[in-house]
Amino acid sequence: MNYRKEKTIFRKLQKKGFMPKHVAEVGVYQPETSNVYDYIQMDVRTTLVEPDPRSIELIKEHFSGMNNITLHQVAIYERNGKIELAQRDASTFVSVLESSPAIVNDSYRLNKEDTFIVEAKKFDEIDDGSIDLLSVDVEGSEWYVIQNLVSRPAVISIETHGAIYVNPRIDDIKRWMADNDYIIWYKDKSDSIFFKRGLINVTFIDKAKLLLYQLYLKIRRIRKIVKKSVKKVFNE
């Protein structure tokens, strides 16, 4: 979780001279971890989506009095209705998922005491078509946002990986990005950041950094897989 007030995506977009008019974030967690925090403070129109009641109260309190925010207190899913979420520390995810960061990285096993029921909506009921910066971090359910996206944001930040974990719908996400003319810009420890072709000037240095970081992520993942396997053998 990134508690730094000035987020990486904000700094990078500032350097590129890009200023969004409507930012949206699905899966906020706590207000200080919001990937669009800087834009909120700059009074940019903001759409936030968060299903956890505890996080919702923190968000309301922290951003009290700010009129540029619309908060949707729902989960995003492939259909409307009630769904069950599970929460483990900072990770809140749809309980029926077979793969999420908590399950893959931490070997979490579903415990009914960690679950709660929330209202779910398809993203096209929230997206009015004007979002130009989208951040999605919903612990394995990112595809449910992308598949019903009405807007075609200039920039999309989406959780695709982390330690051993790889997003279960990564192939669908990559295919959608290619079909809709998006190019990967950079990666961090958990997210891939894409941009609409022609809207961001990607330099040779940007491309070199991406290649090096992708290599780092591969090596890091292999090391963690080996470490986890060795630990499992010694624990048996």
C-alpha positions as CSV (number, residue, x, y, z in Angstrom):
1,M,0.0,0.0,0.0
2,N,1.3,3.4,-1.0
3,Y,0.8,5.9,1.8
4,R,2.9,8.6,0.2
5,K,0.8,11.6,-0.6
6,E,2.5,12.2,-4.0
7,K,1.8,9.1,-6.0
8,T,4.2,7.8,-8.7
9,I,1.5,8.0,-11.4
10,F,0.9,11.7,-10.6
11,R,4.6,12.5,-10.8
12,K,5.1,10.7,-14.1
13,L,2.0,12.3,-15.7
14,Q,3.1,15.7,-14.6
15,K,6.4,15.2,-16.3
16,K,4.5,14.2,-19.5
17,G,2.4,17.3,-19.2
18,F,-0.9,15.4,-18.9
19,M,-3.6,16.7,-16.7
20,P,-6.8,14.7,-16.4
21,K,-10.3,16.2,-16.1
22,H,-12.0,13.2,-14.6
23,V,-10.2,10.5,-12.6
24,A,-11.7,7.3,-11.3
25,E,-10.4,4.7,-8.8
26,V,-12.0,1.3,-8.2
27,G,-10.7,-0.2,-4.9
28,V,-9.6,2.7,-2.8
29,Y,-8.9,1.0,0.6
30,Q,-7.9,3.9,2.7
31,P,-8.0,7.6,1.6
32,E,-4.2,8.0,2.0
33,T,-3.5,5.0,-0.3
34,S,-5.7,6.4,-3.1
35,N,-3.8,6.3,-6.4
36,V,-5.5,9.5,-7.4
37,Y,-5.0,11.3,-4.1
38,D,-3.0,14.2,-5.6
39,Y,-5.8,14.9,-8.2
40,I,-8.4,14.9,-5.5
41,Q,-6.5,17.5,-3.6
42,M,-6.3,19.6,-6.8
43,D,-10.1,19.6,-7.1
44,V,-10.2,17.4,-10.2
45,R,-13.5,15.6,-10.7
46,T,-13.2,12.2,-9.0
47,T,-15.2,9.0,-9.0
48,L,-14.3,6.6,-6.2
49,V,-15.6,3.0,-5.9
50,E,-15.2,1.1,-2.6
51,P,-17.4,-1.6,-1.1
52,D,-15.9,-2.0,2.4
53,P,-17.9,-0.1,5.1
54,R,-14.9,0.6,7.2
55,S,-13.0,2.1,4.3
56,I,-16.0,4.0,3.2
57,E,-16.3,5.8,6.6
58,L,-12.6,6.7,6.5
59,I,-12.9,8.1,3.0
60,K,-16.0,10.1,3.9
61,E,-14.2,11.6,7.0
62,H,-10.9,12.3,5.2
63,F,-12.4,14.0,2.2
64,S,-15.3,15.7,4.1
65,G,-16.4,18.9,2.5
66,M,-14.8,18.2,-0.9
67,N,-17.4,18.6,-3.7
68,N,-15.4,17.1,-6.5
69,I,-15.8,13.5,-5.3
70,T,-18.6,11.0,-6.1
71,L,-18.3,7.9,-3.9
72,H,-20.0,4.7,-5.0
73,Q,-20.4,2.3,-2.1
74,V,-20.5,-0.9,-4.1
75,A,-18.3,-3.6,-5.5
76,I,-17.8,-4.0,-9.2
77,Y,-18.8,-7.3,-10.6
78,E,-19.9,-9.0,-13.8
79,R,-23.6,-8.6,-12.8
80,N,-25.7,-6.5,-10.5
81,G,-26.9,-7.9,-7.1
82,K,-25.5,-9.0,-3.8
83,I,-22.1,-10.7,-3.6
84,E,-19.8,-12.0,-0.8
85,L,-16.4,-10.4,-0.2
86,A,-13.6,-11.7,1.9
87,Q,-11.1,-9.5,3.7
88,R,-7.6,-10.3,4.8
89,D,-5.8,-7.3,6.2
90,A,-5.6,-4.8,3.3
91,S,-6.9,-7.3,0.7
92,T,-10.6,-7.4,0.1
93,F,-11.8,-9.7,-2.7
94,V,-14.7,-11.6,-4.2
95,S,-14.9,-14.8,-2.1
96,V,-15.6,-17.1,-5.0
97,L,-12.3,-16.2,-6.7
98,E,-9.8,-19.0,-7.0
99,S,-6.9,-16.5,-7.3
100,S,-6.2,-13.2,-5.5
101,P,-3.0,-11.8,-4.0
102,A,-4.0,-13.0,-0.5
103,I,-4.7,-16.6,-1.8
104,V,-1.6,-16.9,-4.0
105,N,1.0,-15.0,-2.0
106,D,-0.1,-15.6,1.5
107,S,-1.8,-19.0,1.1
108,Y,-5.0,-17.6,2.6
109,R,-7.9,-20.0,3.0
110,L,-11.4,-18.6,3.1
111,N,-12.7,-18.1,6.6
112,K,-16.4,-17.3,6.9
113,E,-15.6,-14.9,9.7
114,D,-13.7,-12.7,7.2
115,T,-16.7,-12.4,4.8
116,F,-19.4,-9.9,4.4
117,I,-22.2,-9.2,1.8
118,V,-22.2,-6.0,-0.3
119,E,-24.1,-4.6,-3.2
120,A,-22.5,-5.1,-6.6
121,K,-22.8,-3.2,-9.9
122,K,-21.6,-3.5,-13.4
123,F,-19.1,-0.7,-14.1
124,D,-21.1,0.6,-17.1
125,E,-23.7,1.8,-14.6
126,I,-21.1,4.1,-13.0
127,D,-18.9,5.1,-16.0
128,D,-20.5,8.0,-17.9
129,G,-17.9,7.9,-20.6
130,S,-15.8,10.9,-19.5
131,I,-13.0,9.2,-17.4
132,D,-9.6,10.0,-18.7
133,L,-7.5,8.5,-15.9
134,L,-8.6,5.1,-14.4
135,S,-6.9,3.2,-11.5
136,V,-8.2,-0.3,-10.7
137,D,-7.0,-2.4,-7.8
138,V,-9.6,-5.0,-6.7
139,E,-7.6,-8.0,-5.9
140,G,-8.3,-10.3,-8.9
141,S,-11.6,-8.7,-10.1
142,E,-10.0,-6.1,-12.4
143,W,-11.5,-7.7,-15.5
144,Y,-15.0,-7.0,-14.3
145,V,-14.2,-3.3,-14.6
146,I,-12.4,-3.4,-17.9
147,Q,-15.0,-5.6,-19.7
148,N,-17.8,-3.0,-19.0
149,L,-15.7,0.1,-19.4
150,V,-17.6,2.8,-21.3
151,S,-14.8,5.4,-21.3
152,R,-11.6,5.0,-23.1
153,P,-9.3,6.8,-20.6
154,A,-6.0,8.2,-21.8
155,V,-4.3,6.3,-18.9
156,I,-5.3,3.0,-17.2
157,S,-3.4,1.7,-14.1
158,I,-4.4,-1.8,-13.2
159,E,-3.2,-4.5,-10.8
160,T,-1.8,-7.3,-12.8
161,H,0.9,-8.9,-10.7
162,G,2.6,-8.9,-7.3
163,A,5.2,-11.3,-5.8
164,I,4.1,-14.8,-7.1
165,Y,0.6,-13.6,-8.0
166,V,-0.5,-13.0,-11.6
167,N,-3.9,-11.6,-12.4
168,P,-6.2,-14.6,-13.3
169,R,-7.6,-12.6,-16.3
170,I,-4.3,-11.2,-17.5
171,D,-4.8,-12.6,-21.0
172,D,-8.2,-11.0,-21.3
173,I,-6.9,-7.7,-20.0
174,K,-3.9,-7.7,-22.5
175,R,-6.3,-8.6,-25.4
176,W,-8.6,-5.8,-24.5
177,M,-5.8,-3.3,-24.3
178,A,-4.5,-4.4,-27.7
179,D,-7.9,-4.4,-29.3
180,N,-8.6,-0.8,-27.9
181,D,-5.2,0.5,-29.0
182,Y,-3.5,0.7,-25.6
183,I,0.3,0.4,-25.0
184,I,2.0,-0.5,-21.8
185,W,4.0,2.5,-20.4
186,Y,5.5,1.2,-17.2
187,K,5.1,-1.3,-14.3
188,D,5.6,-1.1,-10.6
189,K,5.5,-4.0,-8.0
190,S,1.8,-4.6,-8.5
191,D,0.4,-2.5,-11.4
192,S,0.7,-2.2,-15.1
193,I,0.1,1.3,-16.5
194,F,-1.3,1.6,-20.0
195,F,-1.9,4.6,-22.2
196,K,-4.0,5.2,-25.3
197,R,-1.7,5.2,-28.3
198,G,-0.6,8.7,-29.3
199,L,-1.6,10.5,-26.1
200,I,1.7,9.9,-24.1
201,N,5.1,10.5,-25.5
202,V,7.1,7.4,-24.5
203,T,10.9,7.8,-24.8
204,F,13.6,5.3,-25.4
205,I,14.5,5.7,-21.7
206,D,10.9,4.8,-20.8
207,K,11.1,1.7,-22.9
208,A,14.5,0.6,-21.5
209,K,13.2,1.1,-17.9
210,L,10.2,-1.0,-18.7
211,L,12.3,-3.9,-20.1
212,L,14.6,-3.8,-17.1
213,Y,11.8,-3.7,-14.6
214,Q,10.0,-6.6,-16.3
215,L,13.2,-8.6,-16.0
216,Y,13.4,-7.7,-12.3
217,L,9.8,-8.8,-11.7
218,K,10.5,-12.2,-13.4
219,I,13.6,-12.8,-11.3
220,R,11.8,-11.7,-8.2
221,R,8.8,-14.0,-8.9
222,I,11.1,-17.0,-9.5
223,R,12.9,-16.3,-6.2
224,K,9.7,-16.1,-4.3
225,I,8.3,-19.3,-5.8
226,V,11.5,-21.1,-4.9
227,K,11.5,-19.7,-1.4
228,K,7.9,-20.7,-0.9
229,S,8.5,-24.2,-2.2
230,V,11.4,-24.7,0.1
231,K,9.5,-23.5,3.1
232,K,6.6,-25.8,2.2
233,V,9.0,-28.8,2.0
234,F,10.6,-28.1,5.4
235,N,7.1,-27.6,7.0
236,E,5.8,-30.9,5.8
